[in-house]
Amino acid sequence: MQEIRCGACGRKLAMGIFIELQIKCARCKTVNFLRVENPKPVRPECRTLDDTLEKISKQTGDALPGRLLETS
């Protein structure tokens, strides 16, 4: 979790995990806009049955066990 402080007075406003946040400081009344520049992808890779990491790509058309192939 990340500590969120007011940009004007430095008062601690919150603790949390966020992508975008808008919060008003109770002390100085400044509205703080915060956002993550490059959020981590939700699921960039998955594990296969033999416990190796394999990137999922739609171009190759490879199906992983338990997954359906997308058809166009």
MODELLER restraints for C-alpha pairs under 7 A, 6 or more apart:
rsr = mdl.restraints
at = mdl.atoms
rsr.add(forms.Gaussian(group=physical.xy_distance, feature=features.Distance(at['CA:1:A'], at['CA:15:A']), mean=6.31, stdev=0.5))
rsr.add(forms.Gaussian(group=physical.xy_distance, feature=features.Distance(at['CA:1:A'], at['CA:16:A']), mean=4.84, stdev=0.5))
rsr.add(forms.Gaussian(group=physical.xy_distance, feature=features.Distance(at['CA:1:A'], at['CA:17:A']), mean=5.35, stdev=0.5))
rsr.add(forms.Gaussian(group=physical.xy_distance, feature=features.Distance(at['CA:2:A'], at['CA:15:A']), mean=5.52, stdev=0.5))
rsr.add(forms.Gaussian(group=physical.xy_distance, feature=features.Distance(at['CA:2:A'], at['CA:16:A']), mean=5.32, stdev=0.5))
rsr.add(forms.Gaussian(group=physical.xy_distance, feature=features.Distance(at['CA:2:A'], at['CA:17:A']), mean=6.18, stdev=0.5))
rsr.add(forms.Gaussian(group=physical.xy_distance, feature=features.Distance(at['CA:3:A'], at['CA:14:A']), mean=6.18, stdev=0.5))
rsr.add(forms.Gaussian(group=physical.xy_distance, feature=features.Distance(at['CA:3:A'], at['CA:15:A']), mean=4.56, stdev=0.5))
rsr.add(forms.Gaussian(group=physical.xy_distance, feature=features.Distance(at['CA:3:A'], at['CA:16:A']), mean=6.71, stdev=0.5))
rsr.add(forms.Gaussian(group=physical.xy_distance, feature=features.Distance(at['CA:4:A'], at['CA:12:A']), mean=6.04, stdev=0.5))
rsr.add(forms.Gaussian(group=physical.xy_distance, feature=features.Distance(at['CA:4:A'], at['CA:13:A']), mean=5.61, stdev=0.5))
rsr.add(forms.Gaussian(group=physical.xy_distance, feature=features.Distance(at['CA:4:A'], at['CA:14:A']), mean=5.12, stdev=0.5))
rsr.add(forms.Gaussian(group=physical.xy_distance, feature=features.Distance(at['CA:4:A'], at['CA:15:A']), mean=5.78, stdev=0.5))
rsr.add(forms.Gaussian(group=physical.xy_distance, feature=features.Distance(at['CA:5:A'], at['CA:11:A']), mean=5.40, stdev=0.5))
rsr.add(forms.Gaussian(group=physical.xy_distance, feature=features.Distance(at['CA:5:A'], at['CA:12:A']), mean=4.33, stdev=0.5))
rsr.add(forms.Gaussian(group=physical.xy_distance, feature=features.Distance(at['CA:5:A'], at['CA:13:A']), mean=5.22, stdev=0.5))
rsr.add(forms.Gaussian(group=physical.xy_distance, feature=features.Distance(at['CA:6:A'], at['CA:12:A']), mean=6.46, stdev=0.5))
rsr.add(forms.Gaussian(group=physical.xy_distance, feature=features.Distance(at['CA:6:A'], at['CA:13:A']), mean=6.47, stdev=0.5))
rsr.add(forms.Gaussian(group=physical.xy_distance, feature=features.Distance(at['CA:6:A'], at['CA:25:A']), mean=6.38, stdev=0.5))
rsr.add(forms.Gaussian(group=physical.xy_distance, feature=features.Distance(at['CA:6:A'], at['CA:32:A']), mean=6.54, stdev=0.5))
rsr.add(forms.Gaussian(group=physical.xy_distance, feature=features.Distance(at['CA:7:A'], at['CA:32:A']), mean=6.82, stdev=0.5))
rsr.add(forms.Gaussian(group=physical.xy_distance, feature=features.Distance(at['CA:8:A'], at['CA:30:A']), mean=6.95, stdev=0.5))
rsr.add(forms.Gaussian(group=physical.xy_distance, feature=features.Distance(at['CA:9:A'], at['CA:28:A']), mean=6.89, stdev=0.5))
rsr.add(forms.Gaussian(group=physical.xy_distance, feature=features.Distance(at['CA:13:A'], at['CA:25:A']), mean=6.76, stdev=0.5))
rsr.add(forms.Gaussian(group=physical.xy_distance, feature=features.Distance(at['CA:19:A'], at['CA:35:A']), mean=5.26, stdev=0.5))
rsr.add(forms.Gaussian(group=physical.xy_distance, feature=features.Distance(at['CA:19:A'], at['CA:36:A']), mean=5.15, stdev=0.5))
rsr.add(forms.Gaussian(group=physical.xy_distance, feature=features.Distance(at['CA:19:A'], at['CA:39:A']), mean=6.94, stdev=0.5))
rsr.add(forms.Gaussian(group=physical.xy_distance, feature=features.Distance(at['CA:20:A'], at['CA:34:A']), mean=5.75, stdev=0.5))
rsr.add(forms.Gaussian(group=physical.xy_distance, feature=features.Distance(at['CA:20:A'], at['CA:35:A']), mean=4.18, stdev=0.5))
rsr.add(forms.Gaussian(group=physical.xy_distance, feature=features.Distance(at['CA:20:A'], at['CA:36:A']), mean=6.62, stdev=0.5))
rsr.add(forms.Gaussian(group=physical.xy_distance, feature=features.Distance(at['CA:21:A'], at['CA:33:A']), mean=5.88, stdev=0.5))
rsr.add(forms.Gaussian(group=physical.xy_distance, feature=features.Distance(at['CA:21:A'], at['CA:34:A']), mean=5.04, stdev=0.5))
rsr.add(forms.Gaussian(group=physical.xy_distance, feature=features.Distance(at['CA:21:A'], at['CA:35:A']), mean=6.12, stdev=0.5))
rsr.add(forms.Gaussian(group=physical.xy_distance, feature=features.Distance(at['CA:22:A'], at['CA:31:A']), mean=6.91, stdev=0.5))
rsr.add(forms.Gaussian(group=physical.xy_distance, feature=features.Distance(at['CA:22:A'], at['CA:32:A']), mean=5.64, stdev=0.5))
rsr.add(forms.Gaussian(group=physical.xy_distance, feature=features.Distance(at['CA:22:A'], at['CA:33:A']), mean=4.59, stdev=0.5))
rsr.add(forms.Gaussian(group=physical.xy_distance, feature=features.Distance(at['CA:22:A'], at['CA:34:A']), mean=6.32, stdev=0.5))
rsr.add(forms.Gaussian(group=physical.xy_distance, feature=features.Distance(at['CA:23:A'], at['CA:31:A']), mean=5.77, stdev=0.5))
rsr.add(forms.Gaussian(group=physical.xy_distance, feature=features.Distance(at['CA:23:A'], at['CA:32:A']), mean=5.31, stdev=0.5))
rsr.add(forms.Gaussian(group=physical.xy_distance, feature=features.Distance(at['CA:23:A'], at['CA:33:A']), mean=6.74, stdev=0.5))
rsr.add(forms.Gaussian(group=physical.xy_distance, feature=features.Distance(at['CA:24:A'], at['CA:30:A']), mean=5.67, stdev=0.5))
rsr.add(forms.Gaussian(group=physical.xy_distance, feature=features.Distance(at['CA:24:A'], at['CA:31:A']), mean=4.25, stdev=0.5))
rsr.add(forms.Gaussian(group=physical.xy_distance, feature=features.Distance(at['CA:24:A'], at['CA:32:A']), mean=5.97, stdev=0.5))
rsr.add(forms.Gaussian(group=physical.xy_distance, feature=features.Distance(at['CA:25:A'], at['CA:31:A']), mean=6.36, stdev=0.5))
rsr.add(forms.Gaussian(group=physical.xy_distance, feature=features.Distance(at['CA:45:A'], at['CA:53:A']), mean=6.67, stdev=0.5))
rsr.add(forms.Gaussian(group=physical.xy_distance, feature=features.Distance(at['CA:45:A'], at['CA:54:A']), mean=6.07, stdev=0.5))
rsr.add(forms.Gaussian(group=physical.xy_distance, feature=features.Distance(at['CA:45:A'], at['CA:55:A']), mean=4.86, stdev=0.5))
rsr.add(forms.Gaussian(group=physical.xy_distance, feature=features.Distance(at['CA:45:A'], at['CA:56:A']), mean=6.22, stdev=0.5))
rsr.add(forms.Gaussian(group=physical.xy_distance, feature=features.Distance(at['CA:46:A'], at['CA:53:A']), mean=5.90, stdev=0.5))
rsr.add(forms.Gaussian(group=physical.xy_distance, feature=features.Distance(at['CA:46:A'], at['CA:54:A']), mean=5.99, stdev=0.5))
rsr.add(forms.Gaussian(group=physical.xy_distance, feature=features.Distance(at['CA:46:A'], at['CA:55:A']), mean=6.72, stdev=0.5))
rsr.add(forms.Gaussian(group=physical.xy_distance, feature=features.Distance(at['CA:47:A'], at['CA:53:A']), mean=4.80, stdev=0.5))
rsr.add(forms.Gaussian(group=physical.xy_distance, feature=features.Distance(at['CA:47:A'], at['CA:54:A']), mean=6.30, stdev=0.5))
rsr.add(forms.Gaussian(group=physical.xy_distance, feature=features.Distance(at['CA:48:A'], at['CA:54:A']), mean=6.84, stdev=0.5))
rsr.add(forms.Gaussian(group=physical.xy_distance, feature=features.Distance(at['CA:61:A'], at['CA:69:A']), mean=6.86, stdev=0.5))
rsr.add(forms.Gaussian(group=physical.xy_distance, feature=features.Distance(at['CA:63:A'], at['CA:69:A']), mean=5.59, stdev=0.5))
